[in-house]
Every structure is written in structure tokens, then in C-alpha cells.
Amino acid sequence: MKKPIQFDLNKQITNLEISKIRQFDDQVSTFEPLIRLTLGQPDFPTPDHVKEAAKKAIDSDFSFYTRTAGDIKLREAASAFAAAKYNLSYEPETEVIATVGATEALATTLFTILNPGDYVLIPSPAFSLYDSLVKMSQSIPVYMDTSGTGFMVTPELIEETIRSLDKPPKAIILNYPNNPTGTTWNKAEVEGIAHTLSTYPQMLVVSDEIYSELVYDDRHISLGEHLREQTIVINGLSKSHAMTGWRLGLIFAPQPISTELVKTHQSLVTSASTITQFAGIEALTNGQDDALPMKTAYKKRRDVLIQTLEKLNLKVTEPKGAFYIFAALPEDIQMSSYDFCYGFAEEYRVAMIPGDAFGAAGEGYFRISYASSLEDIKTAMVRLTDYVNKLRE
Ligand SMILES: Cc1ncc(COP(=O)(O)O)c(C=O)c1O
């Protein structure tokens, strides 16, 4: 047989690992039937009025490219939504970009702002896309371990990390409400972080606020309100309107930066899907509170989870937003996160994500996504109780 040619491909890519979440999901997928508490997507349907708007867009033959940054009506709706909800002020024409999900918003942002060799501060644990995109940009991730600060990035942690570096970082990526821990900041905390970051005026702030509509007992406070000039706000409709498959993200960024972002966005995707953009106009205009019933359901599920985990004496940080809970492995059991989750999936047919999928600081924890039915969650908790008790015997 002819030996395959060894092509010299892009090292930034060949060195990348497939997301550990996907790897774990594949490994346990043969265990059927399986209750999956792994997925980061709402289990609710997209609201009907949004679906109707998309159908109307198709029937009206809105099947052409939009302007690069998106149809102006969508950008106006996004700007008005951000103003009403988060007190943000971004010019629709020059400071709002519609993207293919928050994923492309993050890729466009990082590919635009980073040069090879730049340092980028990233919390650990964190959503693994940040690490991949920084590495694809030939930049260097610098992790801020939040396991000692209740999974919160604090002003002290930022300052301590910057002091440890041999040159100033180019950017910091922040995510609140947080995947995988569900933590978020209140107003005073956002102001404190904004103040600290303002003392590093050359450092760009990528603020991933994709879960902003899922804050349980408070109002989401955006860094874009308190640190406008340095901040690029990432958001989108995937979580707020149960639209993960529609692929609509948003970037809000001050004008000199957004002008450059548009060039990258154009080179990557030309423009976001036109049909999806028309659905987005409806969602952001007449569906400003579409997340409310989902939030009520998530909160109920969260409370059931906390109750079981606390009864089992597992350390949890109470999620204040998003739909994830990050719990510590039982202290009296010597096991890796991976073995703990794999064993649970194999024996009890419930999948949860091992914490190390979110970086080294996640080892010793597991993530439960509660974007699953209350019934499944209750069944899963009965099984988890049995599993942990058995391991303790
Ligand atoms: C923190 C965070 N940012 C961004 C994304 C990507 O969102 P989208 O589906 O809109 O690309 C996710 C998806 O799970 C996420 O958890």
C-alpha cells in the first residue's frame, strides 16, 4: 500500500486537542439509554413568534447576503435591546456586528486584536474555546486559577497574574455568568473589576456575556457600561432565546476597534445568515423577555441539584446564573474527575462533564448542565446519591 504523504500542516491546528467535552461525550455515547447532563444548550424550543419571523423571511425571498456587519434593522434592534437591558450605548451603524454565533464573535475578536506572542489572561476553569482561539492566534494563554476565590476573577487575582509576567498582557477574557461554574458578579464587583482593568489602559477586555439573560436574582451588569473604551462585549441569541442552532451572535465594540473587527468578520463569513438575522430582529424587538420562563425553570432545577449535592456533602458554589453547576468530587474518595464521571456514566447511565475539560484548575470537580428536564435531573440525582454512597462504602 502506498504510504500516505505527510503534509506539513499548520502547527497551531495540529497541536490543538478536540474539545474534551466532545471527547467525553463520544466515549460515553455507547452507554444507552443515557441521561445527558452534558450539553450547553437550552432544552426549550425557540419561541414561536421568532420561528414565524424566519418563515416570513424565507417566503419574502430574503435570501441574499446582508451588509457585512448585518442588516441595519437587526443592529438597531440589538443596540436598543442592549440599551434597555444593560444600559449600554453602541451606535448600530458603526459599533454593532452580527456574527455566526458567539463562537464567531470570539474568533473574529481574538483574530483581530492578537499578534503572535501576545499574552492573554484566561480564567481557569473556563469555556475551552478561549484557549483554542488564543493558540490559533499564535498567542499565549495565561491562566488565572479561580478555584481559590470561589470561581470568581477578583481584582487581586488579575493584578497578581499581571505582576508575574515579563511583559504586559494584550488582553483578558472574562465570562459571566460563567460556564462552567454559574458564578457571576454583582454591580459592585463589576465596578471593582472595571476600576482595576482601567489601570491597564492598553489591555483589551473581551467580555463574554452570552448568559446575560440568565441571571437569577439580580440584574446583569455589563462591563461595556463601566469600561466602554477597552471592552469588546460578546453576546448572542443562543442561550437567551434557545437558538443555538440558528447561529446568531453579537459584538458590541467602540468604533475604532469595530472597524477592524468588521474586516476579519468579512473574511471569515461574509455575513451572518439572512434568515437568522430576520428571526433575530423579532427576538430582540418583541421577545425581550423570552428568557424569563426558561430562567424560572432553570432556577427550580438548580435548587433540586443543590439540595442533593449538599446532602451528599459535596462542595458546590451556588450558581447565580447560566445553567451549570460545578461540584467538587467527594473529599473522601480518591479518584480523578474523569474516572468519577466515566464510572457514573458506565454504571448509572448519567453523563456529566469531568472538570478538567475546562482546564487544569477544574480537576477535582464535575459540571452538571441543567438544561435538561426536571424529571431527568431528579432521576440523575437519585442515581448520583447511590453512586457516591457506594463509592464511600
Ligand atoms: C461561555 C460561552 N461562550 C460562547 C459560547 C458559544 O455560543 P454560540 O453557540 O452562540 O456560538 C458558549 C456555548 O456554549 C459558551 O458557553
Ligand as a Chemical Component Dictionary entry (heavy atoms), coordinates in Angstrom:
data_LIG
# 
_chem_comp.id                   LIG 
_chem_comp.type                 NON-POLYMER 
_chem_comp.pdbx_formal_charge   0 
_chem_comp.three_letter_code    LIG 
# 
loop_
_chem_comp_atom.comp_id 
_chem_comp_atom.atom_id 
_chem_comp_atom.alt_atom_id 
_chem_comp_atom.type_symbol 
_chem_comp_atom.charge 
_chem_comp_atom.model_Cartn_x 
_chem_comp_atom.model_Cartn_y 
_chem_comp_atom.model_Cartn_z 
_chem_comp_atom.pdbx_ordinal 
LIG C1 C1 C 0 -19.256 30.871 27.605 1  
LIG C2 C2 C 0 -19.682 30.587 26.216 2  
LIG N1 N1 N 0 -19.350 31.444 25.245 3  
LIG C3 C3 C 0 -19.704 31.226 23.969 4  
LIG C4 C4 C 0 -20.422 30.111 23.603 5  
LIG C5 C5 C 0 -20.757 29.889 22.157 6  
LIG O1 O1 O 0 -22.047 30.330 21.864 7  
LIG P1 P1 P 0 -22.675 30.178 20.416 8  
LIG O2 O2 O 0 -23.452 28.902 20.389 9  
LIG O3 O3 O 0 -23.574 31.370 20.255 10 
LIG O4 O4 O 0 -21.579 30.166 19.417 11 
LIG C6 C6 C 0 -20.800 29.186 24.585 12 
LIG C7 C7 C 0 -21.543 27.974 24.222 13 
LIG O5 O5 O 0 -21.771 27.067 24.981 14 
LIG C8 C8 C 0 -20.419 29.433 25.926 15 
LIG O6 O6 O 0 -20.743 28.587 26.910 16 
# 
loop_
_chem_comp_bond.comp_id 
_chem_comp_bond.atom_id_1 
_chem_comp_bond.atom_id_2 
_chem_comp_bond.value_order 
_chem_comp_bond.pdbx_ordinal 
LIG C1 C2 SING 1  
LIG C2 N1 SING 2  
LIG C2 C8 DOUB 3  
LIG N1 C3 DOUB 4  
LIG C3 C4 SING 5  
LIG C4 C5 SING 6  
LIG C4 C6 DOUB 7  
LIG C5 O1 SING 8  
LIG O1 P1 SING 9  
LIG P1 O2 DOUB 10 
LIG P1 O3 SING 11 
LIG P1 O4 SING 12 
LIG C6 C7 SING 13 
LIG C6 C8 SING 14 
LIG C7 O5 DOUB 15 
LIG C8 O6 SING 16 
# 
